[in-house]
Amino acid sequence: MKKQLGKKVVVLSLVGAMALTTLTACGEKENPATKVVEYNIDDYVTLGAYTGLDVTEEITIVTDEDVELQLDMLVDNNITYKEITDRNVVDGDRVTVDYVRKAEGEEDKTQNDFVFKLGSGSMPEAFDKKMVGLAKDGTLTFTIDEDVKTTNTGTDGKETETTTKVSATYTVTLKKIEEEVVPEVTDAFIKEKTDYDTVAAYKEGTKKELEETSADNAKTAAQADLLNMIIEKSSIEGTPAFVYNMNYNSICQSYSQYASYFGYDLETYLEAAGVSMDDMKKDAVEMTKQTLVIEAICKAANIDITDEEFDKKLDEIVTEYEYKSKEELLELNTKEELLFDMRRDAAIDYIYENNNVTKEYVEAEDTEETK
């Protein structure tokens, strides 16, 4: 399976359409040859202003609360459970149950060895309350009101969600009670679970890591904003078929890889993610606009990747993405794809360095993402 190379700029949300030629099948390449297809970018793009632009780079300030949140997540990820045999269930316990659920108009549902934590939201709150006080091996029958959500598709194709209340009767047998064991935050805990030796070192190092991530995210957002500005100032007419197909196939392969992580086929994963084939085609259009404008920037700014630079960057990619060799990399990625990636990175660096970037440090609630 193709390993996905990192993308420095996300697909931008743009308005407009582009004349496209016939698509290849999802994940299929028309021509896997490694030669680069030549074309004249001036036939497709009239480049607008690409220097002298103003952009604000908003860097979110990292607080001590952010560091504590990371520490809390570390603790949560290392919670263990101890089986309890000398008391009944209390709120917050993790329990293992068998149950049968019956509701009018619905098929009976039987669940064996179902494990959940009371208060986690895995089951209705009324269900959790009924479990409190139950002894191991005890059986309880009760009826509760539940909210059942259904999704309906109208004649206009729009989906609407409705909530109705149903009366459900459960017969539950409690098989196991477990109590949370929350680890104490000590130097020994930190040394065992992280690359740091002490709590103080962990907090200091984590804050630095968060600040680096915040700065990287802000830079990436500023680069995307600049590219978006340049695209909006440029005129794009048509596209070479192979450029669109390359981007479309890349998107398909990315989704296929995500699907494999969860053990799904592509169709099942897309359905679960709420992504349609039309959505992927639209994303490919936006990626193609980026590709063409980036190529126009490369030409205007005399940006190129020499054979020596290409070979050096192949070595870097092999190391970073853990390919076995350059040969494996070139088997799974065409030369034109790799060159486009390299030229894109060089062009993005160029516009970042040759425009007016004003850095601002902002509180988290002041960033665009939380407005």
C-alpha positions as CSV (number, residue, x, y, z in Angstrom):
1,M,0.0,0.0,0.0
2,K,1.2,3.5,-0.8
3,K,2.5,5.4,2.1
4,Q,1.1,8.9,2.2
5,L,3.6,11.7,2.1
6,G,3.0,14.7,4.4
7,K,1.1,17.6,2.9
8,K,2.1,21.1,4.1
9,V,-1.0,22.9,2.8
10,V,-4.5,21.5,3.3
11,V,-7.1,21.5,0.5
12,L,-8.5,25.1,0.4
13,S,-12.1,26.0,0.3
14,L,-12.5,27.9,-2.9
15,V,-15.4,28.9,-5.2
16,G,-15.4,28.1,-8.9
17,A,-15.4,25.2,-11.4
18,M,-12.9,23.9,-13.8
19,A,-13.3,22.0,-17.1
20,L,-12.2,18.4,-16.4
21,T,-11.6,15.5,-18.6
22,T,-12.4,11.8,-18.1
23,L,-11.6,10.4,-14.7
24,T,-9.7,7.3,-13.9
25,A,-11.1,4.7,-11.5
26,C,-10.6,5.4,-7.8
27,G,-7.1,4.3,-6.8
28,E,-6.2,3.3,-10.3
29,K,-3.4,4.9,-12.3
30,E,-3.7,5.2,-16.1
31,N,0.1,5.2,-16.5
32,P,2.4,4.1,-13.7
33,A,5.5,5.2,-15.7
34,T,8.0,7.4,-13.8
35,K,8.6,9.9,-16.6
36,V,7.3,13.5,-16.0
37,V,4.6,14.7,-18.4
38,E,5.5,18.0,-19.9
39,Y,3.0,20.8,-20.4
40,N,2.9,24.5,-20.7
41,I,1.5,26.0,-17.5
42,D,0.8,29.3,-19.3
43,D,-1.9,27.5,-21.2
44,Y,-3.9,27.0,-18.0
45,V,-2.9,29.7,-15.5
46,T,-2.6,33.5,-15.6
47,L,-0.8,34.1,-12.3
48,G,-1.8,36.9,-10.1
49,A,0.3,38.7,-7.5
50,Y,2.3,36.2,-5.6
51,T,4.6,38.6,-3.6
52,G,4.0,41.7,-1.6
53,L,0.9,40.2,0.0
54,D,0.0,40.7,3.7
55,V,-1.0,37.8,6.0
56,T,-1.3,37.5,9.8
57,E,0.1,34.4,11.4
58,E,-1.8,33.8,14.6
59,I,0.2,31.7,17.1
60,T,-1.9,30.4,19.9
61,I,-0.3,30.9,23.3
62,V,0.3,27.7,25.3
63,T,-0.8,28.0,28.9
64,D,-0.1,25.9,32.0
65,E,-3.7,24.7,31.7
66,D,-2.8,23.2,28.3
67,V,0.1,21.3,29.9
68,E,-2.1,20.1,32.7
69,L,-4.6,18.8,30.1
70,Q,-1.9,16.8,28.5
71,L,-0.9,15.4,31.9
72,D,-4.6,14.5,32.6
73,M,-4.7,12.6,29.3
74,L,-1.6,10.7,30.2
75,V,-3.1,9.7,33.5
76,D,-6.4,8.7,31.9
77,N,-4.6,6.6,29.3
78,N,-2.9,4.7,32.2
79,I,-6.0,4.0,34.4
80,T,-6.3,0.4,35.3
81,Y,-9.2,-1.6,36.9
82,K,-9.3,-3.8,39.9
83,E,-12.0,-6.4,40.3
84,I,-14.3,-5.9,43.3
85,T,-15.9,-8.8,45.1
86,D,-16.8,-7.4,48.5
87,R,-19.4,-4.7,47.7
88,N,-22.2,-3.8,45.3
89,V,-22.0,-1.4,42.4
90,V,-21.3,2.3,43.0
91,D,-21.3,5.2,40.5
92,G,-18.1,5.3,38.5
93,D,-17.5,1.5,38.5
94,R,-16.8,-0.4,35.3
95,V,-19.2,-3.4,35.0
96,T,-19.6,-6.4,32.8
97,V,-23.2,-7.4,32.2
98,D,-25.5,-9.6,30.1
99,Y,-28.8,-8.0,29.1
100,V,-31.9,-8.4,27.1
101,R,-33.7,-5.3,25.8
102,K,-37.3,-5.3,24.7
103,A,-39.2,-2.4,23.3
104,E,-42.6,-2.3,21.5
105,G,-42.2,-2.3,17.7
106,E,-38.5,-3.3,17.9
107,E,-36.7,-6.6,17.8
108,D,-35.4,-7.9,21.1
109,K,-31.7,-7.2,21.6
110,T,-29.4,-9.6,23.5
111,Q,-26.0,-8.4,24.6
112,N,-23.5,-10.7,26.4
113,D,-20.3,-9.7,28.3
114,F,-21.0,-6.0,27.7
115,V,-18.4,-3.9,29.4
116,F,-19.1,-0.2,30.3
117,K,-18.4,2.4,32.9
118,L,-21.2,4.0,34.8
119,G,-21.5,7.6,33.9
120,S,-19.6,7.3,30.7
121,G,-22.6,7.7,28.5
122,S,-22.3,4.3,27.0
123,M,-25.8,3.5,28.3
124,P,-28.7,5.8,29.2
125,E,-28.4,7.7,32.5
126,A,-31.5,6.0,33.8
127,F,-29.9,2.6,33.1
128,D,-26.8,3.6,35.1
129,K,-28.9,4.6,38.1
130,K,-30.6,1.2,38.1
131,M,-27.3,-0.5,38.2
132,V,-26.1,1.3,41.4
133,G,-26.5,-1.1,44.4
134,L,-26.7,-4.3,42.4
135,A,-24.6,-7.2,43.7
136,K,-22.4,-9.4,41.6
137,D,-24.4,-12.2,39.9
138,G,-27.6,-10.3,40.7
139,T,-30.3,-10.0,38.1
140,L,-32.6,-7.0,37.7
141,T,-35.5,-6.2,35.4
142,F,-36.6,-2.6,34.9
143,T,-38.3,-0.3,32.4
144,I,-36.9,3.1,31.4
145,D,-37.7,5.8,28.9
146,E,-35.1,6.2,26.1
147,D,-34.4,8.7,23.4
148,V,-34.2,7.0,20.0
149,K,-32.8,9.0,17.1
150,T,-33.7,8.3,13.5
151,T,-32.4,9.9,10.3
152,N,-34.8,10.5,7.4
153,T,-34.0,11.6,3.9
154,G,-36.5,14.0,2.3
155,T,-37.5,14.3,-1.3
156,D,-34.9,17.1,-1.6
157,G,-32.1,14.8,-0.5
158,K,-31.6,16.6,2.8
159,E,-31.3,14.5,5.9
160,T,-33.2,15.4,9.1
161,E,-32.8,13.8,12.5
162,T,-35.8,13.2,14.8
163,T,-35.8,12.0,18.4
164,T,-38.6,9.9,19.8
165,K,-39.1,8.4,23.3
166,V,-39.6,4.7,23.7
167,S,-40.2,2.6,26.7
168,A,-37.6,-0.2,27.0
169,T,-37.5,-3.1,29.4
170,Y,-34.2,-4.5,30.4
171,T,-33.3,-7.8,32.1
172,V,-29.7,-7.4,33.3
173,T,-27.3,-9.9,35.0
174,L,-24.2,-8.4,36.6
175,K,-21.1,-10.5,36.0
176,K,-18.3,-8.4,37.2
177,I,-17.6,-5.2,39.1
178,E,-14.3,-3.3,38.6
179,E,-13.0,-0.2,40.3
180,E,-10.8,2.4,38.7
181,V,-7.2,2.6,39.8
182,V,-6.0,6.1,38.9
183,P,-2.1,6.3,38.9
184,E,-0.5,8.9,41.1
185,V,1.5,11.5,39.3
186,T,5.1,11.0,40.6
187,D,8.5,11.2,39.1
188,A,8.6,7.4,38.9
189,F,5.3,7.3,37.0
190,I,6.5,10.0,34.5
191,K,9.8,8.1,34.0
192,E,8.0,4.9,33.3
193,K,5.4,6.3,30.9
194,T,7.3,9.1,29.1
195,D,10.8,10.1,27.9
196,Y,11.1,12.4,30.9
197,D,12.6,11.7,34.3
198,T,10.6,14.0,36.5
199,V,7.2,15.7,36.7
200,A,8.9,19.1,36.4
201,A,10.8,18.0,33.3
202,Y,7.7,16.5,31.7
203,K,5.8,19.8,32.2
204,E,8.6,21.9,30.8
205,G,9.2,19.6,27.9
206,T,5.5,19.2,27.1
207,K,5.0,23.0,27.1
208,K,7.9,23.4,24.6
209,E,6.4,20.6,22.4
210,L,3.0,22.3,22.5
211,E,4.6,25.7,21.6
212,E,6.4,24.1,18.7
213,T,3.2,22.5,17.5
214,S,1.3,25.8,17.9
215,A,4.0,27.6,15.8
216,D,4.0,25.0,13.1
217,N,0.2,25.1,12.9
218,A,0.2,28.8,12.7
219,K,2.8,28.8,9.9
220,T,0.9,26.2,7.9
221,A,-2.3,28.2,8.2
222,A,-0.5,31.4,7.1
223,Q,1.0,29.5,4.1
224,A,-2.5,28.2,3.2
225,D,-3.9,31.7,3.5
226,L,-1.2,33.1,1.2
227,L,-1.8,30.3,-1.4
228,N,-5.5,30.9,-1.2
229,M,-4.9,34.7,-1.9
230,I,-2.7,33.9,-4.9
231,I,-5.3,31.4,-6.3
232,E,-8.0,34.0,-5.9
233,K,-5.9,36.6,-7.7
234,S,-5.1,34.1,-10.6
235,S,-7.1,33.0,-13.5
236,I,-7.4,29.2,-14.1
237,E,-8.8,27.8,-17.4
238,G,-8.9,24.0,-17.7
239,T,-6.3,21.5,-16.6
240,P,-4.0,18.8,-18.0
241,A,-5.9,15.5,-17.5
242,F,-3.1,13.7,-15.8
243,V,-2.8,16.5,-13.1
244,Y,-6.4,16.1,-12.1
245,N,-6.2,12.3,-12.2
246,M,-3.0,12.3,-10.1
247,N,-4.8,14.3,-7.4
248,Y,-8.0,12.3,-7.6
249,N,-6.1,9.0,-7.2
250,S,-4.0,10.4,-4.4
251,I,-7.2,11.3,-2.5
252,C,-8.6,7.8,-3.2
253,Q,-5.5,6.1,-2.0
254,S,-5.5,8.2,1.2
255,Y,-9.0,7.2,2.0
256,S,-8.2,3.6,1.2
257,Q,-5.3,3.7,3.6
258,Y,-7.5,5.2,6.3
259,A,-10.1,2.5,5.6
260,S,-7.5,-0.2,6.0
261,Y,-6.6,1.1,9.5
262,F,-10.1,0.3,10.6
263,G,-10.4,-2.9,8.7
264,Y,-13.0,-1.5,6.3
265,D,-13.2,-1.5,2.5
266,L,-13.2,1.9,0.9
267,E,-17.0,2.0,0.3
268,T,-17.8,1.2,3.9
269,Y,-15.3,3.7,5.3
270,L,-16.6,6.5,3.1
271,E,-20.2,5.8,4.2
272,A,-19.1,5.9,7.8
273,A,-17.2,9.1,7.3
274,G,-20.0,10.7,5.5
275,V,-17.9,11.3,2.4
276,S,-19.3,10.7,-1.1
277,M,-17.5,10.1,-4.4
278,D,-18.6,13.6,-5.5
279,D,-17.0,15.0,-2.3
280,M,-13.7,13.4,-3.4
281,K,-14.0,14.8,-6.9
282,K,-14.6,18.3,-5.5
283,D,-11.5,17.9,-3.3
284,A,-9.5,16.8,-6.3
285,V,-10.6,20.0,-8.2
286,E,-9.4,22.2,-5.3
287,M,-6.1,20.2,-5.1
288,T,-5.7,20.6,-8.9
289,K,-6.1,24.4,-8.6
290,Q,-3.4,24.4,-6.0
291,T,-1.2,22.2,-8.2
292,L,-1.5,24.5,-11.2
293,V,-1.0,27.7,-9.3
294,I,2.0,26.3,-7.5
295,E,3.5,25.3,-10.9
296,A,2.9,28.8,-12.1
297,I,4.7,30.2,-9.1
298,C,7.6,27.8,-9.7
299,K,7.9,29.1,-13.2
300,A,7.6,32.7,-12.3
301,A,10.1,32.5,-9.4
302,N,12.5,30.1,-11.3
303,I,12.0,27.4,-8.7
304,D,13.2,23.9,-9.9
305,I,14.3,20.6,-8.5
306,T,17.6,19.5,-9.9
307,D,18.4,15.8,-10.4
308,E,20.8,16.1,-7.4
309,E,18.2,17.7,-5.2
310,F,15.6,15.1,-6.3
311,D,17.9,12.2,-5.3
312,K,18.7,13.9,-2.0
313,K,15.1,14.5,-1.2
314,L,14.3,10.8,-2.1
315,D,16.8,9.8,0.6
316,E,15.1,12.1,3.1
317,I,11.6,10.7,2.3
318,V,12.9,7.1,2.6
319,T,14.2,7.9,6.1
320,E,11.2,10.0,7.3
321,Y,8.5,7.6,6.0
322,E,10.4,4.4,6.7
323,Y,10.5,3.0,3.1
324,K,12.9,0.1,2.6
325,S,14.6,1.8,-0.2
326,K,14.3,4.4,-2.9
327,E,13.3,1.7,-5.3
328,E,10.3,0.9,-3.1
329,L,9.4,4.6,-2.9
330,L,9.5,4.9,-6.7
331,E,7.4,1.7,-7.1
332,L,4.7,3.1,-4.9
333,N,4.8,6.8,-6.0
334,T,5.3,8.0,-9.6
335,K,8.2,10.4,-10.3
336,E,5.7,13.2,-11.3
337,E,3.9,12.8,-7.9
338,L,7.2,13.1,-6.0
339,L,8.3,16.1,-8.1
340,F,5.0,17.9,-7.6
341,D,5.4,17.3,-3.8
342,M,8.9,18.7,-3.8
343,R,8.1,21.6,-6.1
344,R,5.0,22.4,-3.9
345,D,7.1,22.5,-0.8
346,A,9.6,24.7,-2.4
347,A,6.9,27.1,-3.7
348,I,5.2,27.2,-0.4
349,D,8.4,28.1,1.3
350,Y,9.1,30.8,-1.3
351,I,5.7,32.6,-0.9
352,Y,6.1,32.4,2.9
353,E,9.5,34.0,2.7
354,N,8.6,36.6,0.0
355,N,5.4,38.0,1.4
356,N,4.6,40.2,4.5
357,V,3.9,37.8,7.4
358,T,2.9,39.5,10.7
359,K,3.1,37.2,13.7
360,E,0.5,37.6,16.4
361,Y,0.3,35.7,19.7
362,V,-3.3,35.1,20.7
363,E,-5.3,33.5,23.4
364,A,-6.9,30.2,22.4
365,E,-10.4,31.7,22.5
366,D,-9.3,34.5,20.1
367,T,-8.3,32.1,17.3
368,E,-10.5,31.6,14.2
369,E,-11.1,28.0,15.1
370,T,-12.9,28.9,18.3
371,K,-14.8,31.9,17.1
